[in-house]
Each structure stands twice: as structure tokens, then as C-alpha cells.
Amino acid sequence: MPVINKAKVREYMAKKDILTFKELAECLGISQTQLSNILSNKFEPIKSNVIDLAKFLEVDALEIIKELDQPKEK
């Protein structure tokens, strides 16, 4: 399952002098709760959210996505 790579997001945030996820949420015009849900590994992020985040960070969307390993069924 693809998820947002928080480490990469933080790396690109630093390049834009954004220190916290709260600041990032404000820059994106969304609530901190909504950003938290986007960055959560609990479910697959919505494509438009990934694209909006990547555009703001000025990177390709694939740069901030990683595959979350699924536990293997027995």
C-alpha cells in the first residue's frame, strides 16, 4: 500500500523553511487534523492530496510516496 513518506516530506519542508506540520497545514490551507490524516499510515492517501502536497513542496508526487510493507498472511 502506498503511503506518504514523512521523512521525505520533512526534508522538503526544511528546504522551504517550514519547521512544523502545523505550519505546513497553514501553508496548504487545510487543518492540522486533515494533514495528519494525509500523512497517516492507516489508509492510502487520496491522489489529489498527494498531488497538492507535492506541488506545494515543488517535487514530483512519486518523491514523497513509499510502499508500506503488508504483513504476510499465513
PyMOL Python script that loads the backbone (N, CA, C, O; Angstrom):
from pymol import cmd

cmd.read_pdbstr("""\
ATOM      1  N   MET A   1       0.849  -1.183   0.000  1.00  0.00           N
ATOM      2  CA  MET A   1       0.000   0.000   0.000  1.00  0.00           C
ATOM      3  C   MET A   1       0.892   1.244   0.000  1.00  0.00           C
ATOM      4  O   MET A   1       1.796   1.350   0.829  1.00  0.00           O
ATOM      5  N   PRO A   2       0.655   2.171  -0.904  1.00  0.00           N
ATOM      6  CA  PRO A   2       1.451   3.403  -0.907  1.00  0.00           C
ATOM      7  C   PRO A   2       1.022   4.346   0.220  1.00  0.00           C
ATOM      8  O   PRO A   2      -0.167   4.497   0.501  1.00  0.00           O
ATOM      9  N   VAL A   3       2.001   4.970   0.851  1.00  0.00           N
ATOM     10  CA  VAL A   3       1.756   5.955   1.906  1.00  0.00           C
ATOM     11  C   VAL A   3       2.714   7.125   1.710  1.00  0.00           C
ATOM     12  O   VAL A   3       3.675   7.032   0.947  1.00  0.00           O
ATOM     13  N   ILE A   4       2.448   8.207   2.395  1.00  0.00           N
ATOM     14  CA  ILE A   4       3.324   9.373   2.339  1.00  0.00           C
ATOM     15  C   ILE A   4       4.577   9.092   3.169  1.00  0.00           C
ATOM     16  O   ILE A   4       4.487   8.600   4.294  1.00  0.00           O
ATOM     17  N   ASN A   5       5.727   9.404   2.613  1.00  0.00           N
ATOM     18  CA  ASN A   5       6.999   9.247   3.302  1.00  0.00           C
ATOM     19  C   ASN A   5       7.251  10.517   4.122  1.00  0.00           C
ATOM     20  O   ASN A   5       7.692  11.535   3.588  1.00  0.00           O
ATOM     21  N   LYS A   6       6.966  10.443   5.415  1.00  0.00           N
ATOM     22  CA  LYS A   6       7.075  11.633   6.284  1.00  0.00           C
ATOM     23  C   LYS A   6       8.490  12.184   6.333  1.00  0.00           C
ATOM     24  O   LYS A   6       8.679  13.398   6.412  1.00  0.00           O
ATOM     25  N   ALA A   7       9.487  11.308   6.288  1.00  0.00           N
ATOM     26  CA  ALA A   7      10.877  11.769   6.321  1.00  0.00           C
ATOM     27  C   ALA A   7      11.182  12.630   5.097  1.00  0.00           C
ATOM     28  O   ALA A   7      11.837  13.666   5.210  1.00  0.00           O
ATOM     29  N   LYS A   8      10.710  12.201   3.934  1.00  0.00           N
ATOM     30  CA  LYS A   8      10.916  12.987   2.715  1.00  0.00           C
ATOM     31  C   LYS A   8      10.169  14.307   2.797  1.00  0.00           C
ATOM     32  O   LYS A   8      10.689  15.349   2.398  1.00  0.00           O
ATOM     33  N   VAL A   9       8.940  14.260   3.320  1.00  0.00           N
ATOM     34  CA  VAL A   9       8.156  15.494   3.459  1.00  0.00           C
ATOM     35  C   VAL A   9       8.903  16.469   4.359  1.00  0.00           C
ATOM     36  O   VAL A   9       9.006  17.654   4.043  1.00  0.00           O
ATOM     37  N   ARG A  10       9.423  15.974   5.478  1.00  0.00           N
ATOM     38  CA  ARG A  10      10.187  16.853   6.389  1.00  0.00           C
ATOM     39  C   ARG A  10      11.429  17.423   5.693  1.00  0.00           C
ATOM     40  O   ARG A  10      11.778  18.586   5.893  1.00  0.00           O
ATOM     41  N   GLU A  11      12.080  16.610   4.890  1.00  0.00           N
ATOM     42  CA  GLU A  11      13.262  17.060   4.146  1.00  0.00           C
ATOM     43  C   GLU A  11      12.896  18.228   3.223  1.00  0.00           C
ATOM     44  O   GLU A  11      13.595  19.240   3.187  1.00  0.00           O
ATOM     45  N   TYR A  12      11.810  18.080   2.487  1.00  0.00           N
ATOM     46  CA  TYR A  12      11.389  19.143   1.567  1.00  0.00           C
ATOM     47  C   TYR A  12      10.810  20.343   2.312  1.00  0.00           C
ATOM     48  O   TYR A  12      10.915  21.475   1.839  1.00  0.00           O
ATOM     49  N   MET A  13      10.199  20.102   3.476  1.00  0.00           N
ATOM     50  CA  MET A  13       9.720  21.211   4.305  1.00  0.00           C
ATOM     51  C   MET A  13      10.899  22.082   4.731  1.00  0.00           C
ATOM     52  O   MET A  13      10.816  23.309   4.688  1.00  0.00           O
ATOM     53  N   ALA A  14      11.993  21.446   5.142  1.00  0.00           N
ATOM     54  CA  ALA A  14      13.179  22.169   5.605  1.00  0.00           C
ATOM     55  C   ALA A  14      13.725  23.068   4.503  1.00  0.00           C
ATOM     56  O   ALA A  14      14.187  24.176   4.772  1.00  0.00           O
ATOM     57  N   LYS A  15      13.672  22.596   3.275  1.00  0.00           N
ATOM     58  CA  LYS A  15      14.157  23.404   2.151  1.00  0.00           C
ATOM     59  C   LYS A  15      13.313  24.653   1.943  1.00  0.00           C
ATOM     60  O   LYS A  15      13.777  25.637   1.367  1.00  0.00           O
ATOM     61  N   LYS A  16      12.069  24.607   2.416  1.00  0.00           N
ATOM     62  CA  LYS A  16      11.182  25.768   2.304  1.00  0.00           C
ATOM     63  C   LYS A  16      11.073  26.524   3.641  1.00  0.00           C
ATOM     64  O   LYS A  16      10.210  27.386   3.806  1.00  0.00           O
ATOM     65  N   ASP A  17      11.956  26.191   4.584  1.00  0.00           N
ATOM     66  CA  ASP A  17      11.974  26.807   5.918  1.00  0.00           C
ATOM     67  C   ASP A  17      10.654  26.647   6.670  1.00  0.00           C
ATOM     68  O   ASP A  17      10.223  27.552   7.385  1.00  0.00           O
ATOM     69  N   ILE A  18      10.027  25.501   6.504  1.00  0.00           N
ATOM     70  CA  ILE A  18       8.814  25.171   7.256  1.00  0.00           C
ATOM     71  C   ILE A  18       9.231  24.180   8.322  1.00  0.00           C
ATOM     72  O   ILE A  18       9.742  23.103   8.011  1.00  0.00           O
ATOM     73  N   LEU A  19       9.016  24.540   9.588  1.00  0.00           N
ATOM     74  CA  LEU A  19       9.550  23.745  10.688  1.00  0.00           C
ATOM     75  C   LEU A  19       8.585  22.710  11.248  1.00  0.00           C
ATOM     76  O   LEU A  19       9.018  21.680  11.763  1.00  0.00           O
ATOM     77  N   THR A  20       7.276  22.969  11.156  1.00  0.00           N
ATOM     78  CA  THR A  20       6.308  22.064  11.780  1.00  0.00           C
ATOM     79  C   THR A  20       5.206  21.673  10.794  1.00  0.00           C
ATOM     80  O   THR A  20       4.974  22.344   9.788  1.00  0.00           O
ATOM     81  N   PHE A  21       4.538  20.570  11.118  1.00  0.00           N
ATOM     82  CA  PHE A  21       3.402  20.155  10.306  1.00  0.00           C
ATOM     83  C   PHE A  21       2.258  21.161  10.430  1.00  0.00           C
ATOM     84  O   PHE A  21       1.458  21.313   9.507  1.00  0.00           O
ATOM     85  N   LYS A  22       2.182  21.847  11.574  1.00  0.00           N
ATOM     86  CA  LYS A  22       1.160  22.884  11.752  1.00  0.00           C
ATOM     87  C   LYS A  22       1.392  23.997  10.727  1.00  0.00           C
ATOM     88  O   LYS A  22       0.445  24.461  10.092  1.00  0.00           O
ATOM     89  N   GLU A  23       2.636  24.421  10.564  1.00  0.00           N
ATOM     90  CA  GLU A  23       2.964  25.447   9.565  1.00  0.00           C
ATOM     91  C   GLU A  23       2.639  24.956   8.159  1.00  0.00           C
ATOM     92  O   GLU A  23       2.106  25.705   7.341  1.00  0.00           O
ATOM     93  N   LEU A  24       2.960  23.697   7.883  1.00  0.00           N
ATOM     94  CA  LEU A  24       2.691  23.129   6.569  1.00  0.00           C
ATOM     95  C   LEU A  24       1.190  23.128   6.289  1.00  0.00           C
ATOM     96  O   LEU A  24       0.759  23.480   5.191  1.00  0.00           O
ATOM     97  N   ALA A  25       0.402  22.736   7.278  1.00  0.00           N
ATOM     98  CA  ALA A  25      -1.054  22.729   7.117  1.00  0.00           C
ATOM     99  C   ALA A  25      -1.562  24.131   6.796  1.00  0.00           C
ATOM    100  O   ALA A  25      -2.409  24.304   5.919  1.00  0.00           O
ATOM    101  N   GLU A  26      -1.046  25.126   7.505  1.00  0.00           N
ATOM    102  CA  GLU A  26      -1.446  26.517   7.255  1.00  0.00           C
ATOM    103  C   GLU A  26      -1.087  26.936   5.829  1.00  0.00           C
ATOM    104  O   GLU A  26      -1.886  27.583   5.153  1.00  0.00           O
ATOM    105  N   CYS A  27       0.097  26.575   5.378  1.00  0.00           N
ATOM    106  CA  CYS A  27       0.531  26.911   4.020  1.00  0.00           C
ATOM    107  C   CYS A  27      -0.347  26.240   2.965  1.00  0.00           C
ATOM    108  O   CYS A  27      -0.590  26.803   1.898  1.00  0.00           O
ATOM    109  N   LEU A  28      -0.818  25.038   3.274  1.00  0.00           N
ATOM    110  CA  LEU A  28      -1.665  24.301   2.338  1.00  0.00           C
ATOM    111  C   LEU A  28      -3.131  24.726   2.420  1.00  0.00           C
ATOM    112  O   LEU A  28      -3.937  24.369   1.561  1.00  0.00           O
ATOM    113  N   GLY A  29      -3.467  25.492   3.460  1.00  0.00           N
ATOM    114  CA  GLY A  29      -4.850  25.946   3.628  1.00  0.00           C
ATOM    115  C   GLY A  29      -5.770  24.837   4.128  1.00  0.00           C
ATOM    116  O   GLY A  29      -6.962  24.827   3.819  1.00  0.00           O
ATOM    117  N   ILE A  30      -5.214  23.901   4.904  1.00  0.00           N
ATOM    118  CA  ILE A  30      -6.010  22.817   5.466  1.00  0.00           C
ATOM    119  C   ILE A  30      -5.775  22.765   6.968  1.00  0.00           C
ATOM    120  O   ILE A  30      -4.851  23.389   7.490  1.00  0.00           O
ATOM    121  N   SER A  31      -6.627  22.009   7.653  1.00  0.00           N
ATOM    122  CA  SER A  31      -6.466  21.890   9.103  1.00  0.00           C
ATOM    123  C   SER A  31      -5.311  20.948   9.424  1.00  0.00           C
ATOM    124  O   SER A  31      -4.894  20.135   8.599  1.00  0.00           O
ATOM    125  N   GLN A  32      -4.818  21.081  10.629  1.00  0.00           N
ATOM    126  CA  GLN A  32      -3.730  20.202  11.080  1.00  0.00           C
ATOM    127  C   GLN A  32      -4.233  18.756  11.141  1.00  0.00           C
ATOM    128  O   GLN A  32      -3.478  17.822  10.872  1.00  0.00           O
ATOM    129  N   THR A  33      -5.499  18.578  11.491  1.00  0.00           N
ATOM    130  CA  THR A  33      -6.092  17.242  11.537  1.00  0.00           C
ATOM    131  C   THR A  33      -6.136  16.622  10.148  1.00  0.00           C
ATOM    132  O   THR A  33      -5.827  15.442   9.981  1.00  0.00           O
ATOM    133  N   GLN A  34      -6.520  17.415   9.151  1.00  0.00           N
ATOM    134  CA  GLN A  34      -6.567  16.907   7.787  1.00  0.00           C
ATOM    135  C   GLN A  34      -5.175  16.507   7.310  1.00  0.00           C
ATOM    136  O   GLN A  34      -5.009  15.462   6.680  1.00  0.00           O
ATOM    137  N   LEU A  35      -4.174  17.336   7.609  1.00  0.00           N
ATOM    138  CA  LEU A  35      -2.800  16.988   7.230  1.00  0.00           C
ATOM    139  C   LEU A  35      -2.358  15.713   7.941  1.00  0.00           C
ATOM    140  O   LEU A  35      -1.716  14.853   7.337  1.00  0.00           O
ATOM    141  N   SER A  36      -2.696  15.591   9.207  1.00  0.00           N
ATOM    142  CA  SER A  36      -2.349  14.396   9.963  1.00  0.00           C
ATOM    143  C   SER A  36      -2.946  13.148   9.309  1.00  0.00           C
ATOM    144  O   SER A  36      -2.294  12.107   9.233  1.00  0.00           O
ATOM    145  N   ASN A  37      -4.182  13.262   8.842  1.00  0.00           N
ATOM    146  CA  ASN A  37      -4.821  12.133   8.155  1.00  0.00           C
ATOM    147  C   ASN A  37      -4.121  11.811   6.847  1.00  0.00           C
ATOM    148  O   ASN A  37      -3.964  10.639   6.506  1.00  0.00           O
ATOM    149  N   ILE A  38      -3.697  12.827   6.108  1.00  0.00           N
ATOM    150  CA  ILE A  38      -2.991  12.626   4.842  1.00  0.00           C
ATOM    151  C   ILE A  38      -1.663  11.903   5.089  1.00  0.00           C
ATOM    152  O   ILE A  38      -1.271  11.032   4.313  1.00  0.00           O
ATOM    153  N   LEU A  39      -0.983  12.265   6.165  1.00  0.00           N
ATOM    154  CA  LEU A  39       0.330  11.698   6.479  1.00  0.00           C
ATOM    155  C   LEU A  39       0.251  10.370   7.232  1.00  0.00           C
ATOM    156  O   LEU A  39       1.268   9.709   7.443  1.00  0.00           O
ATOM    157  N   SER A  40      -0.948   9.991   7.630  1.00  0.00           N
ATOM    158  CA  SER A  40      -1.141   8.762   8.403  1.00  0.00           C
ATOM    159  C   SER A  40      -0.872   7.531   7.557  1.00  0.00           C
ATOM    160  O   SER A  40      -1.159   7.511   6.360  1.00  0.00           O
ATOM    161  N   ASN A  41      -0.321   6.514   8.184  1.00  0.00           N
ATOM    162  CA  ASN A  41      -0.093   5.236   7.507  1.00  0.00           C
ATOM    163  C   ASN A  41      -1.283   4.295   7.666  1.00  0.00           C
ATOM    164  O   ASN A  41      -1.203   3.124   7.295  1.00  0.00           O
ATOM    165  N   LYS A  42      -2.380   4.800   8.211  1.00  0.00           N
ATOM    166  CA  LYS A  42      -3.536   3.945   8.473  1.00  0.00           C
ATOM    167  C   LYS A  42      -4.331   3.617   7.218  1.00  0.00           C
ATOM    168  O   LYS A  42      -4.972   2.569   7.132  1.00  0.00           O
ATOM    169  N   PHE A  43      -4.283   4.522   6.245  1.00  0.00           N
ATOM    170  CA  PHE A  43      -5.008   4.261   4.999  1.00  0.00           C
ATOM    171  C   PHE A  43      -4.294   4.932   3.842  1.00  0.00           C
ATOM    172  O   PHE A  43      -3.470   5.826   4.034  1.00  0.00           O
ATOM    173  N   GLU A  44      -4.620   4.492   2.648  1.00  0.00           N
ATOM    174  CA  GLU A  44      -3.986   5.003   1.438  1.00  0.00           C
ATOM    175  C   GLU A  44      -4.398   6.463   1.213  1.00  0.00           C
ATOM    176  O   GLU A  44      -5.585   6.782   1.271  1.00  0.00           O
ATOM    177  N   PRO A  45      -3.431   7.350   0.958  1.00  0.00           N
ATOM    178  CA  PRO A  45      -3.771   8.761   0.758  1.00  0.00           C
ATOM    179  C   PRO A  45      -4.528   8.983  -0.549  1.00  0.00           C
ATOM    180  O   PRO A  45      -4.341   8.256  -1.524  1.00  0.00           O
ATOM    181  N   ILE A  46      -5.380   9.997  -0.549  1.00  0.00           N
ATOM    182  CA  ILE A  46      -6.136  10.369  -1.742  1.00  0.00           C
ATOM    183  C   ILE A  46      -5.171  11.032  -2.730  1.00  0.00           C
ATOM    184  O   ILE A  46      -4.363  11.883  -2.360  1.00  0.00           O
ATOM    185  N   LYS A  47      -5.279  10.622  -3.984  1.00  0.00           N
ATOM    186  CA  LYS A  47      -4.359  11.083  -5.025  1.00  0.00           C
ATOM    187  C   LYS A  47      -4.269  12.607  -5.087  1.00  0.00           C
ATOM    188  O   LYS A  47      -3.173  13.157  -5.191  1.00  0.00           O
ATOM    189  N   SER A  48      -5.403  13.287  -5.026  1.00  0.00           N
ATOM    190  CA  SER A  48      -5.385  14.754  -5.127  1.00  0.00           C
ATOM    191  C   SER A  48      -4.630  15.388  -3.963  1.00  0.00           C
ATOM    192  O   SER A  48      -3.982  16.420  -4.138  1.00  0.00           O
ATOM    193  N   ASN A  49      -4.705  14.782  -2.771  1.00  0.00           N
ATOM    194  CA  ASN A  49      -3.966  15.307  -1.620  1.00  0.00           C
ATOM    195  C   ASN A  49      -2.466  15.164  -1.824  1.00  0.00           C
ATOM    196  O   ASN A  49      -1.696  16.066  -1.494  1.00  0.00           O
ATOM    197  N   VAL A  50      -2.058  14.028  -2.368  1.00  0.00           N
ATOM    198  CA  VAL A  50      -0.640  13.782  -2.636  1.00  0.00           C
ATOM    199  C   VAL A  50      -0.138  14.790  -3.667  1.00  0.00           C
ATOM    200  O   VAL A  50       0.941  15.362  -3.511  1.00  0.00           O
ATOM    201  N   ILE A  51      -0.915  15.001  -4.707  1.00  0.00           N
ATOM    202  CA  ILE A  51      -0.530  15.938  -5.770  1.00  0.00           C
ATOM    203  C   ILE A  51      -0.427  17.355  -5.232  1.00  0.00           C
ATOM    204  O   ILE A  51       0.530  18.065  -5.541  1.00  0.00           O
ATOM    205  N   ASP A  52      -1.406  17.780  -4.427  1.00  0.00           N
ATOM    206  CA  ASP A  52      -1.381  19.134  -3.853  1.00  0.00           C
ATOM    207  C   ASP A  52      -0.157  19.328  -2.951  1.00  0.00           C
ATOM    208  O   ASP A  52       0.510  20.361  -3.007  1.00  0.00           O
ATOM    209  N   LEU A  53       0.123  18.330  -2.127  1.00  0.00           N
ATOM    210  CA  LEU A  53       1.277  18.405  -1.230  1.00  0.00           C
ATOM    211  C   LEU A  53       2.572  18.477  -2.042  1.00  0.00           C
ATOM    212  O   LEU A  53       3.445  19.295  -1.752  1.00  0.00           O
ATOM    213  N   ALA A  54       2.693  17.631  -3.047  1.00  0.00           N
ATOM    214  CA  ALA A  54       3.898  17.616  -3.887  1.00  0.00           C
ATOM    215  C   ALA A  54       4.074  18.937  -4.630  1.00  0.00           C
ATOM    216  O   ALA A  54       5.185  19.460  -4.714  1.00  0.00           O
ATOM    217  N   LYS A  55       2.995  19.471  -5.164  1.00  0.00           N
ATOM    218  CA  LYS A  55       3.080  20.761  -5.873  1.00  0.00           C
ATOM    219  C   LYS A  55       3.581  21.847  -4.938  1.00  0.00           C
ATOM    220  O   LYS A  55       4.447  22.642  -5.302  1.00  0.00           O
ATOM    221  N   PHE A  56       3.031  21.876  -3.729  1.00  0.00           N
ATOM    222  CA  PHE A  56       3.455  22.897  -2.776  1.00  0.00           C
ATOM    223  C   PHE A  56       4.939  22.747  -2.442  1.00  0.00           C
ATOM    224  O   PHE A  56       5.668  23.734  -2.347  1.00  0.00           O
ATOM    225  N   LEU A  57       5.375  21.496  -2.264  1.00  0.00           N
ATOM    226  CA  LEU A  57       6.778  21.243  -1.923  1.00  0.00           C
ATOM    227  C   LEU A  57       7.701  21.335  -3.137  1.00  0.00           C
ATOM    228  O   LEU A  57       8.922  21.254  -3.008  1.00  0.00           O
ATOM    229  N   GLU A  58       7.096  21.507  -4.325  1.00  0.00           N
ATOM    230  CA  GLU A  58       7.827  21.642  -5.587  1.00  0.00           C
ATOM    231  C   GLU A  58       8.644  20.398  -5.907  1.00  0.00           C
ATOM    232  O   GLU A  58       9.812  20.479  -6.288  1.00  0.00           O
ATOM    233  N   VAL A  59       7.991  19.229  -5.742  1.00  0.00           N
ATOM    234  CA  VAL A  59       8.610  17.944  -6.072  1.00  0.00           C
ATOM    235  C   VAL A  59       7.595  17.088  -6.823  1.00  0.00           C
ATOM    236  O   VAL A  59       6.398  17.374  -6.822  1.00  0.00           O
ATOM    237  N   ASP A  60       8.089  16.048  -7.455  1.00  0.00           N
ATOM    238  CA  ASP A  60       7.212  15.078  -8.101  1.00  0.00           C
ATOM    239  C   ASP A  60       6.501  14.284  -7.003  1.00  0.00           C
ATOM    240  O   ASP A  60       7.102  13.973  -5.975  1.00  0.00           O
ATOM    241  N   ALA A  61       5.243  13.960  -7.215  1.00  0.00           N
ATOM    242  CA  ALA A  61       4.470  13.219  -6.219  1.00  0.00           C
ATOM    243  C   ALA A  61       5.140  11.904  -5.837  1.00  0.00           C
ATOM    244  O   ALA A  61       5.050  11.474  -4.687  1.00  0.00           O
ATOM    245  N   LEU A  62       5.808  11.266  -6.790  1.00  0.00           N
ATOM    246  CA  LEU A  62       6.470   9.990  -6.500  1.00  0.00           C
ATOM    247  C   LEU A  62       7.622  10.141  -5.515  1.00  0.00           C
ATOM    248  O   LEU A  62       8.048   9.161  -4.903  1.00  0.00           O
ATOM    249  N   GLU A  63       8.129  11.361  -5.358  1.00  0.00           N
ATOM    250  CA  GLU A  63       9.230  11.616  -4.418  1.00  0.00           C
ATOM    251  C   GLU A  63       8.791  11.501  -2.961  1.00  0.00           C
ATOM    252  O   GLU A  63       9.620  11.252  -2.085  1.00  0.00           O
ATOM    253  N   ILE A  64       7.492  11.679  -2.691  1.00  0.00           N
ATOM    254  CA  ILE A  64       7.028  11.683  -1.303  1.00  0.00           C
ATOM    255  C   ILE A  64       6.178  10.453  -0.962  1.00  0.00           C
ATOM    256  O   ILE A  64       5.536  10.405   0.087  1.00  0.00           O
ATOM    257  N   ILE A  65       6.183   9.465  -1.858  1.00  0.00           N
ATOM    258  CA  ILE A  65       5.408   8.241  -1.620  1.00  0.00           C
ATOM    259  C   ILE A  65       6.359   7.078  -1.399  1.00  0.00           C
ATOM    260  O   ILE A  65       7.412   6.985  -2.029  1.00  0.00           O
ATOM    261  N   LYS A  66       5.970   6.199  -0.499  1.00  0.00           N
ATOM    262  CA  LYS A  66       6.711   4.959  -0.290  1.00  0.00           C
ATOM    263  C   LYS A  66       5.704   3.832  -0.150  1.00  0.00           C
ATOM    264  O   LYS A  66       4.531   4.062   0.146  1.00  0.00           O
ATOM    265  N   GLU A  67       6.171   2.620  -0.363  1.00  0.00           N
ATOM    266  CA  GLU A  67       5.323   1.444  -0.188  1.00  0.00           C
ATOM    267  C   GLU A  67       5.419   0.972   1.250  1.00  0.00           C
ATOM    268  O   GLU A  67       6.512   0.803   1.791  1.00  0.00           O
ATOM    269  N   LEU A  68       4.275   0.765   1.856  1.00  0.00           N
ATOM    270  CA  LEU A  68       4.220   0.228   3.211  1.00  0.00           C
ATOM    271  C   LEU A  68       4.134  -1.278   3.099  1.00  0.00           C
ATOM    272  O   LEU A  68       3.247  -1.811   2.432  1.00  0.00           O
ATOM    273  N   ASP A  69       5.053  -1.960   3.749  1.00  0.00           N
ATOM    274  CA  ASP A  69       5.052  -3.421   3.697  1.00  0.00           C
ATOM    275  C   ASP A  69       3.809  -3.967   4.381  1.00  0.00           C
ATOM    276  O   ASP A  69       3.476  -3.588   5.504  1.00  0.00           O
ATOM    277  N   GLN A  70       3.137  -4.856   3.685  1.00  0.00           N
ATOM    278  CA  GLN A  70       1.952  -5.530   4.236  1.00  0.00           C
ATOM    279  C   GLN A  70       2.389  -6.783   4.980  1.00  0.00           C
ATOM    280  O   GLN A  70       3.260  -7.511   4.504  1.00  0.00           O
ATOM    281  N   PRO A  71       1.796  -7.045   6.142  1.00  0.00           N
ATOM    282  CA  PRO A  71       2.115  -8.311   6.807  1.00  0.00           C
ATOM    283  C   PRO A  71       1.635  -9.473   5.932  1.00  0.00           C
ATOM    284  O   PRO A  71       0.546  -9.429   5.360  1.00  0.00           O
ATOM    285  N   LYS A  72       2.461 -10.498   5.843  1.00  0.00           N
ATOM    286  CA  LYS A  72       2.100 -11.644   5.002  1.00  0.00           C
ATOM    287  C   LYS A  72       1.084 -12.526   5.728  1.00  0.00           C
ATOM    288  O   LYS A  72       1.209 -12.810   6.919  1.00  0.00           O
ATOM    289  N   GLU A  73       0.077 -12.945   4.966  1.00  0.00           N
ATOM    290  CA  GLU A  73      -0.941 -13.828   5.540  1.00  0.00           C
ATOM    291  C   GLU A  73      -0.388 -15.244   5.614  1.00  0.00           C
ATOM    292  O   GLU A  73       0.373 -15.675   4.747  1.00  0.00           O
ATOM    293  N   LYS A  74      -0.778 -15.957   6.656  1.00  0.00           N
ATOM    294  CA  LYS A  74      -0.313 -17.333   6.842  1.00  0.00           C
ATOM    295  C   LYS A  74      -1.232 -18.311   6.155  1.00  0.00           C
ATOM    296  O   LYS A  74      -0.998 -19.518   6.205  1.00  0.00           O
TER     297      LYS A  74
END
""", "prot")
cmd.dss("prot")
cmd.show_as("cartoon", "prot")
cmd.util.cbc("prot")
cmd.orient("prot")
